[in-house]
Amino acid sequence: MFQDKEMVNDYLAGLNAGLTGYAHIIAQTNNSELRQTLIQMRNQDESRQRTLYSYALQKGHYKPAATASEEVVQQLRTQLMSEQQN
């Protein structure tokens, strides 16, 4: 029988894999109605993922990586914005 932790982690892994799949499919979809439907589905799964992530964190089922310093966050933000403009 699955324990709460295993079920949560399994569902999180499935949601994360699905979100990756949506990114690939949305980028390649030409039909605008289908694209919008996929975006809505992705957004719903992102919301589910965040809710489940918060639950796992609260219950101690998940330990996130150490928090990055504000300096590291700003450097990454600057780098990503710079790459986006090129």
N, C-alpha and C positions, 0 to 999 in steps of 0.2 A: 504494500500500500504506500502510495506517495505521501510524503510529509509536505507540510505547507511550504517549506523552503524549496524543495525540489519542484513543486508545481509552479511556484512563483518564478523561479529561475528558468524553468523550461518555457513558460509562457513569454517571459521577457526575451529569451533567445529567439523564439519564433517571431515575436513582434519586430525585433531588431532586424532579423533576416528579411522580413516582409518589407520593412521600410527601405532597405537597400534595394530590393527588387522594384519597388515603386519608382525609385529614382531613375533606374535604367529604362523602365517601360515608359514613364512620362516623357522622358527626353526624346524618345523615338516615336511617340504617337503623333500622327498627322491629323487625325480627326479631332476637332476642337471640343465636341461634346464628350467624346470618350476621354479626352485629356482632362477636362474639368471634373468628370466623374472620378477618375483615378486620383486627381488632386484631393478631392473631397474624402475619398477613402483613405488616402495617405494621412490627411490631417486628422481624421478620426483615430487612426491607429497611433499617430504621434501622441494624441491626447490619452489614449489607453496606456501607451507605453509610459508616459510621464506619471500617470496615476499609479500604475503598478510599481514603477521605480520608487515613488515616494513611499508606498506601502512597504516595499522590501527594505528600504532604508530605515524606516521607522521600526520595523520588526527585527532589524539586525541581520537580515538575510543577504544584505549587499553592503560591501564596504567600498566606497568610491576612492579613486586615487586622491592623493594629497591635493589640496587646493593650490592653484597657481597664484603667484604673487601678482599684484596689480601691474607691476612692471612687465612681467612675462605676458600677461593678457594684452597689454597695450602694444607690445612688440609684435605679437602674433596678429592682432587686429590691423596694425599698420602694414605688415607684410601681406596679409590677405587682400587688403584694399588695394595695395600697389599692384599685386598680381592681377586683380580683377580689371584694372584700368589698362593693362597691356594687351 
